[in-house]
Amino acid sequence: MTEPHPGAGSDPAALRTEARPVDGGWVVSGDKRFISGANGAAFMILMARTPAAGDAPEGATMFLLDMNDPGVRVGRQIHTVDRYIDGGHPYVHLEDCFVPDSAVLGEVGLGFKYAQVRLGPARLTHCMRWLGLARRALDTALDRAERRELFGAPLRSLGLAQELIAQSVIDIETSNAIIANAAALIAADPKAGSALSSVAKVHCSEAIYRVMDRAVQLCGGDGVSDALPLAQYLAEVRPFRIYDGSTETHKWAIARRASSRRRAEVAAGSRFLADVDTAPTGNKIP
Ligand SMILES: Cc1cc2nc3c(=O)[nH]c(=O)nc-3n(C[C@H](O)[C@H](O)[C@H](O)COP(=O)(O)OP(=O)(O)OC[C@H]3O[C@@H](n4cnc5c(N)ncnc54)[C@H](O)[C@@H]3O)c2cc1C
């Protein structure tokens, strides 16, 4: 059987699951994939495209959907490299599910806006839990480097091993700092905090993966075997560079935000700094 089209993925505007307004509620149909925890879940928060109606704009709406609805079918499990998320990441198929108006979360048409509010702190909690595992990975590697004798010296005293250790300490501390900054900013200014959480997500997901990969390296063959849990840590954390917005999607948004901030500053009177003086004397540093 062929599977449904990959769906929206990185591009939420391509969302195809639709909710049609009917008397007293909505009827939803569509296919979702990679739905973490779907097996065994009692309900799901469903995002579906909804038409403009009255004051409500055309857009996406969030619904609370009972997983026991006769129109919900949890489909094939998708076997990803991570193994420890309860309920896996299966397909979920929705066929004419009736959702009452009382199960609309917030207002109709504002689903994407709510998703942004939720995603800021949600990204940070992923960063925090994976940072904890990165610390554990580094500690495992440090314990190994302490006792492992190579070329007549402990591994921890060999320069190239110290490079791996030091880079991991730097990755952990920079991740820690950016998480703390983003969390404080979310509390003070949710919009700016959400934008910084995007920077934090890219930095942490890449840095944490590097820390785990270096820990595997320092532990040699045991690092890639099941004698130590490091290879499994690496597998668990790898999808984090893809879900909750891939590194590239976030970088794209980060770059656009940076350009737009600077454009607005210049439009508001800030001096344009990239004028090139073509006179023979050249530019002077101010
Ligand atoms: C383990 C796991 C759990 C998940 N859990 C859930 C869940 O619970 N609920 C849910 O709804 N979804 C979930 N997802 C889906 C996840 O949100 C998508 O996988 C993610 O949005 C990427 O979409 P995609 O897989 O279709 O890849 P695509 O959208 O095809 O993207 C592929 C690649 O394109 C590149 N790319 C993307 N944007 C840009 C850009 N602007 N510029 C350049 N390159 C770009 C990136 O390298 C990206 O990795 C989960 C995924 C995984 C792997």
The ligand as a Gaussian input file, in Angstrom:
#p B3LYP/6-31G(d) Opt

LIG

0 1
 C       11.295000      11.637000      15.845000
 C       10.295000      12.575000      15.260000
 C        9.167000      12.945000      15.985000
 C        8.199000      13.780000      15.438000
 N        7.058000      14.075000      16.154000
 C        6.077000      14.813000      15.581000
 C        4.829000      15.043000      16.253000
 O        4.624000      14.585000      17.376000
 N        3.890000      15.780000      15.630000
 C        4.074000      16.296000      14.382000
 O        3.189000      16.970000      13.856000
 N        5.241000      16.087000      13.710000
 C        6.229000      15.361000      14.268000
 N        7.398000      15.112000      13.584000
 C        7.512000      15.619000      12.221000
 C        8.486000      16.770000      12.116000
 O        7.867000      17.949000      12.575000
 C        8.957000      16.855000      10.657000
 O        9.760000      15.720000      10.394000
 C        9.748000      18.137000      10.400000
 O        8.889000      19.250000      10.427000
 C       10.429000      18.099000       9.021000
 O        9.486000      17.788000       8.033000
 P        9.802000      16.615000       6.992000
 O       10.214000      15.390000       7.749000
 O        8.648000      16.518000       6.066000
 O       11.086000      17.103000       6.221000
 P       11.084000      18.207000       5.069000
 O       10.064000      19.277000       5.354000
 O       11.022000      17.503000       3.759000
 O       12.530000      18.855000       5.288000
 C       13.700000      18.113000       4.923000
 C       14.906000      18.996000       5.071000
 O       14.772000      20.147000       4.238000
 C       15.650000      21.137000       4.752000
 N       14.952000      22.425000       4.876000
 C       13.784000      22.682000       5.517000
 N       13.500000      24.011000       5.453000
 C       14.522000      24.589000       4.752000
 C       14.807000      25.917000       4.334000
 N       13.984000      26.930000       4.637000
 N       15.942000      26.125000       3.631000
 C       16.772000      25.099000       3.318000
 N       16.554000      23.822000       3.683000
 C       15.448000      23.564000       4.380000
 C       16.133000      20.668000       6.133000
 O       17.435000      20.120000       6.044000
 C       15.123000      19.589000       6.462000
 O       15.621000      18.652000       7.399000
 C        8.386000      14.297000      14.130000
 C        9.536000      13.947000      13.403000
 C       10.472000      13.096000      13.949000
 C       11.684000      12.725000      13.130000

